[in-house]
Amino acid sequence: MRIGSTLSLVLATSLLGACATPPAEPPLNEAAPQAVACPKGVPEGARCLGGRDSRGAEYLAAVPKEWNGHLVVHAHGGPNLEPPRRERVSADLARWSVTVRAGFAWIGSTYVDGGMATKAAAVDTERVRQIFVRHIAVPKRTILHGQSWGANVAAKGAELYARSAAGRSPYDAVLLTSGMIGGGARTYEPRFDLRVVYQYLCQNHPLPSEPQYPLGIGLPVGSPLTPDLLAARVKDCLGVGVPTAQRTAEQSRRLRTIERVIGLPESALQQHLRRATFDFQDIAQRYGGVSPFGNIGARYRGSDDDEALNAGVLRSSGNPDAARGFGADIDPTGQIPVPVLTVHAINDSIAFVELEHQFRQTMRAAGAADRLVQVFTEHSDHSYLADPVYPAVLQQLLDWVEQGRKPTQQSVADACAAAQASFGPGCRMLVGYEPKPLDTRVAPRQRP
């Protein structure tokens, strides 16, 4: 189908103006994937193929029996902090099997580097797209889908590969769901704030008897602390995992303070604190053992005694070199030359919905605001919204690319409602919602 003339002009203009130089294209000598068993949930009759790419990442692809000719390239969230394992990408395909049920082919990579390496993950993602094209089939259209941290990977990949060897983007559109897309340090500052407020209240991460260290580095190299040991400390201090009636008054007070000051529910605390420990350790080691995160000037509010809290929390500045390096790897530039649709639950406690406001500002600054549509749901889950949401937004993107019909919040809501006939209930689209600035949720501060 022909792209609308207005959209074509926008895309052409942005491609000519793209200033980023993409990395070298993935090697041409990738081995062909082999037939493998499909994960649970993939529709009967679909073909699944997998392999290990030339860099060592595992990948998996699925092609439905009645393929619509379009491909979804998936960038998964995380990061994992572990070597590539086929089980990871198999779980991704199982989770997003509705994509295949909707007629789309799907391919995803584990990434070679398990840590916080955004550009590297984007290169790995583009590599598996090329494997699909060279060894499976040439799709009519290709949509790049990033989830959570993978949304950052997808945004970065769409920028890096704004032009392929053929002079155009290898991706026709980009779908970002539950995205951690506010920019490097800004996206993860809530986790740093959690570390310092938690330590002020609990004094057990680290314990007074353990070596003290800057909290922004997450954990010193060689520390014996494990995720299970950390969870036990959180349980001891806050009573997380203990029935409410069995918590001490002090545990309840501390937990209430963190919930109010950081804006996190109890259900998300363990995950955020684990990420602020082990992910932060990974980040620091990539930048010479120092941290890009700081809280100079941040004013914390919501405790029983904000003056005491702000006087007592540990204060530190982010290292300028680490901040520059981290930002260069992870910060979106907004220079995406194709349509972008973002979907975000307004009650997401892992990726705050206000990150969407920050991403919009980034796209606007790059002159790409016309290529962005943002829609919101009333869900609270981060990892998965509901089956009918994803076929609806994928079709809305295709209509935008092929017919020039730019989606609106209402059109996406209508499409999702219609998709429920085939994919079951679950649409909770919120029409008219606008996210607030990130600074209304995360304390402003001095940044390197």
Sequence and secondary structure as in RCSB ss.txt:
>XXXX:A:sequence
MRIGSTLSLVLATSLLGACATPPAEPPLNEAAPQAVACPKGVPEGARCLGGRDSRGAEYLAAVPKEWNGHLVVHA
HGGPNLEPPRRERVSADLARWSVTVRAGFAWIGSTYVDGGMATKAAAVDTERVRQIFVRHIAVPKRTILHGQSWG
ANVAAKGAELYARSAAGRSPYDAVLLTSGMIGGGARTYEPRFDLRVVYQYLCQNHPLPSEPQYPLGIGLPVGSPL
TPDLLAARVKDCLGVGVPTAQRTAEQSRRLRTIERVIGLPESALQQHLRRATFDFQDIAQRYGGVSPFGNIGARY
RGSDDDEALNAGVLRSSGNPDAARGFGADIDPTGQIPVPVLTVHAINDSIAFVELEHQFRQTMRAAGAADRLVQV
FTEHSDHSYLADPVYPAVLQQLLDWVEQGRKPTQQSVADACAAAQASFGPGCRMLVGYEPKPLDTRVAPRQRP
>XXXX:A:secstr
    HHHHHHHHHHHHH          S     EE    TTS TT EEEEEE TTS EEEEEE TT  SEEEEEE
  S   S   HHHHHHHHHHTHHHHHTT EEEEE  S  SS HHHHHHHHHHHHHHHHHHT   SEEEEEEETHH
HHHHHHHHHHTSS TTSS S SEEEEES   S HHHHHHHHHHHHHHHHHHH  TT TTS    GGG S TT   
 HHHHHHHHHHHH TTS GGGS HHHHHHHHHHHHHH   HHHHHHHHHIIIIIHHHHHHHTTT  S   TT   
 SSS HHHHHHHS      HHHHHHHHHHH       S EEEEEETT SSS TTHHHHHHHHHHHTT GGGEEEE
EES   SS   TTHHHHHHHHHHHHHHH     HHHHHHHHHHHHHHH S   EETT     GGGTS      
